[in-house]
Amino acid sequence: MTEQKAAAAAATAATPTGPQKMTPSEAFVETLAANGVTDMFGIMGSAFMDPMDIFAPAGIRLIPVVHEQGAGHMADGYARVSGRHGVVIGQNGPGISNCVTAIAAAYWAHTPVVIITPETGTMSMGLGGFQEANQLPMFEEFTKYQGHVTNPARMAEFTGRCFDRAMSEMGPTQLNIPRDYFYGEIKAEIPKPNRLDRGAGGEQSLDDAAELLAQAKFPVIISGGGVVMGEAIEECKALAERLGAPVVNSYLHNDSFPASHPLWCGPLGYQGSKAAMKLIAQADVVVALGSRLGPFGTLPQHGMDYWPKNAKIIQIDADNKMLGLVKKISVGICGDAKAAAKAILSRLDGKKLDCDATREERYATVQAEKAAWEEELTNWTHEKDAYSLDMIEEQKKEPGNYLHPRQVLRELEKAMPEDVMVSTDIGNINSVANSYLRFEKPRSFFAAMSFGNCGYAFPTIIGAKVAAPHRPAVSYAGDGAWGMSLMETMTCVRHNIPVTAVVFHNRQWGAEKKNQVDFYNRRFVAGELDNQSFAEIARAMGAEGITVDKLEDVGPALKKAIDMQMNEGKTTIIEIMCTRELGDPFRRDALSKPIRHLDKYKDYV
């Protein structure tokens, strides 16, 4: 146990019991300690300086960041790795408004982040004072619960409730505190954390699910984020092995089933696995285990509308509001992924299943589809659309050497260490990476999910590293998204948080530029990026910087950076010079061909 965690454990053990005289700041900090908080992310401010003064003796470290959005993403990464709360705090007004994007991303990732928002003092609210803002409406759409401290005597109550609700609702909560409420003298009792013991679901729905599976000829399991959050990997494996069912990962949850397992088939969704898509297309029964079946994660891809229209869908989710929301389902189970999988498996115990007769045949189909996809990926060295081919030829005339993104991603995949954690940003190359990222254990892969904000990956992997310093941590970002987050390199250097960032330097906003290729006749507006050397910028910030422009150097560069991260405590930015070729767009139905009526725009079609 680290010195800091030992201090936190001692602080938690020393939490006072029963009502006692204390200041509101002490009540606040003691409630944090009671909830096991050891790390917080943010930028210091006068609005919470009184409680901040006693963080250290409570075993709490405030990690100062460069920008509060980064702090929010760090809290997200911290929570997703640890399974505990991530905590972010900032100065009232601008410090808090800077966090909105990060909290929105955490909301769609179902991450238990608690954002603490000190507010303007009660005696000046509404007068337009310095750094005043109405902070509750900012986060209303992106939080599961908002606690506003209405009286200093209720400080511990609201603080504890925000932490409880973040875990029970699996999403961000906001604790809003008028800054003058930290002062004074109150009598308070520190509440003990209240955690839900989630069940398997209703008996009838579990019986119905087991009956459907007993009659299934080609069952397929979707392993979603709920499998990761519910620590349900082993139960998912057991159910898959009993059914002989292929397992596909839900979109951007590539760590929800071990890639080495014979029944693993890869992710669905944008730039996912063709094997996964072709197999689920054959399903007559689908078990969506811990997945909300989000619309973006089941869209047609690789020219395939693969969602099985006539299959019976069994959806299992801890949030009843998700059941049947996106896809028509036959059975909805409101329950914990781990408990539900175990309960269904027990109902199948000793039963003769229709799918038993075709187990070997289905297994051969699974292996054939996987082998075909792997061969296709290996041979898919570059994009083959007209624009990409033009760019490849054009760049041969330019000085310097540029690598094909798919070849780079394959080399990075082969060089990844065991137990690695990877975060990806939003963008074209990062999305193509979905085909190449495979994991053996949960809590290893982090993406911005449905919110899709740029600047997500790097600060998120920093937070993940704080939570799991023993694990290698790698982020992927394109040069556009990297520009939104590179300043947090200083956070890594200042506070000895070593990570490795891979930057795909292709000098463009690739994802949106692809739309200009497909819909706007290659009329490029605001898509080009003229960058400085990111490796040189990294070195100026005190980190290591490596520029890679030869394919044979990709794997060794990653291995060298990981070695420096784990053995020397060094943060390294690997800048990979890539061609301007572009993979498929996010979705082809997102735009329509332009129509112009005014003469001055008639050529813009």
Stockholm file with secondary structure:
# STOCKHOLM 1.0

chainA/1-605         MTEQKAAAAAATAATPTGPQKMTPSEAFVETLAANGVTDMFGIMGSAFMDPMDIFAPAGIRLIPVVHEQGAGHMADGYARVSGRHGVVIGQNGPGISNCVTAIAAAYWAHTPVVIITPETGTMSMGLGGFQEANQLPMFEEFTKYQGHVTNPARMAEFTGRCFDRAMSEMGPTQLNIPRDYFYGEIKAEIPKPNRLDRGAGGEQSLDDAAELLAQAKFPVIISGGGVVMGEAIEECKALAERLGAPVVNSYLHNDSFPASHPLWCGPLGYQGSKAAMKLIAQADVVVALGSRLGPFGTLPQHGMDYWPKNAKIIQIDADNKMLGLVKKISVGICGDAKAAAKAILSRLDGKKLDCDATREERYATVQAEKAAWEEELTNWTHEKDAYSLDMIEEQKKEPGNYLHPRQVLRELEKAMPEDVMVSTDIGNINSVANSYLRFEKPRSFFAAMSFGNCGYAFPTIIGAKVAAPHRPAVSYAGDGAWGMSLMETMTCVRHNIPVTAVVFHNRQWGAEKKNQVDFYNRRFVAGELDNQSFAEIARAMGAEGITVDKLEDVGPALKKAIDMQMNEGKTTIIEIMCTRELGDPFRRDALSKPIRHLDKYKDYV
#=GR chainA/1-605 SS CCHHHHHHHHHHHTCCCSCEEECHHHHHHHHHHHTTCCEEEECCCGGGHHHHTTTGGGTCEEEECSSHHHHHHHHHHHHHHHSSCEEEECCTTHHHHTTHHHHHHHHHTTCCEEEEEEECCTTTTTTTCTTCCCHHHHHGGGCSEEEECCSGGGHHHHHHHHHHHHHHHTSCEEEEEEGGGGSSCEEECCCCCCCCCCCCCCHHHHHHHHHHHHTCSSEEEEECHHHHHTTCHHHHHHHHHHHTCCEEECTTCTTSSCTTSTTEEEECSTTCCHHHHHHHTTCSEEEEETCCCCGGGGSCBTTBCCSCTTCEEEEEESSGGGTTSSSCCSEEEESCHHHHHHHHHHHHTTCCCGGGGGHHHHHHHHHHHHHHHHHHHHHCCSCCSHHHHHHHHHHTTSSSCCBCHHHHHHHHHHHCCTTCEEEECSSHHHHHGGGTCCCSSSSCEEECGGGCCTTCHHHHHHHHHHHCTTSCEEEEEEHHHHHTTGGGHHHHHHTTCCCEEEEEECSBCHHHHHHHHHHSTTCCSSCBCCCCCHHHHHHHTTSEEEEECSGGGHHHHHHHHHHHHHHHCCCEEEEEEBCSCCCCCSCTTSCCCCCCCSGGGTTCC
#=GC SS_cons         CCHHHHHHHHHHHTCCCSCEEECHHHHHHHHHHHTTCCEEEECCCGGGHHHHTTTGGGTCEEEECSSHHHHHHHHHHHHHHHSSCEEEECCTTHHHHTTHHHHHHHHHTTCCEEEEEEECCTTTTTTTCTTCCCHHHHHGGGCSEEEECCSGGGHHHHHHHHHHHHHHHTSCEEEEEEGGGGSSCEEECCCCCCCCCCCCCCHHHHHHHHHHHHTCSSEEEEECHHHHHTTCHHHHHHHHHHHTCCEEECTTCTTSSCTTSTTEEEECSTTCCHHHHHHHTTCSEEEEETCCCCGGGGSCBTTBCCSCTTCEEEEEESSGGGTTSSSCCSEEEESCHHHHHHHHHHHHTTCCCGGGGGHHHHHHHHHHHHHHHHHHHHHCCSCCSHHHHHHHHHHTTSSSCCBCHHHHHHHHHHHCCTTCEEEECSSHHHHHGGGTCCCSSSSCEEECGGGCCTTCHHHHHHHHHHHCTTSCEEEEEEHHHHHTTGGGHHHHHHTTCCCEEEEEECSBCHHHHHHHHHHSTTCCSSCBCCCCCHHHHHHHTTSEEEEECSGGGHHHHHHHHHHHHHHHCCCEEEEEEBCSCCCCCSCTTSCCCCCCCSGGGTTCC
//
